[in-house]
């Protein structure tokens, strides 16, 4: 079957992360992103695609820092809350019932309920149509002990990462090749 190129996001299952930032006044912002990935090991860089009108972009442009929070399927019900269009400086973490935790190196908080987190300082941004690819230098990484295997890799079965398929469809179970969609 031949597909139009705009079908690409519906073809690839992508892990969802929640990016936390802060405004100039120090008020946290949290938003989910599925177009994201490490982009380099040396130097250690992480990138994600952000809409030009997003508060996340505004905050990163103001202070240059962000935290990538890796989340599990238990965040599925919170995605609708985190992606809602709240007024600027209205803390989405409070609306979603999530707990701020002090990051190790950067000012934006990490999310206590997250499986892992990556603290970044903006390195570069590239405007691509209606989006901006934000690339950050990785300054610190952390993983909750119970999700770290002795082989020094994330235990994905235990973590049960939340992934995005398309629109409001989230993949919550990839065991044995079966996908369940949560709405």
Secondary structure, DSSP 8 states (H G I E B T S, - for coil): ----GGGHHHHS-EE-EEEEEE-TT--EEEEEESSEEEEETTTTEEEEEEETT-HHHHHHHHH-EEEEEE-BGGGGGGHHHHTS---TT--HHHHTT--EE--SSSSS-EETT-SEEEEEEEEEEEEETTEEEEEEEEEEEEE-GGGB-TTSSB-HHHHTB-EEEETTEEE---GGG---EE-
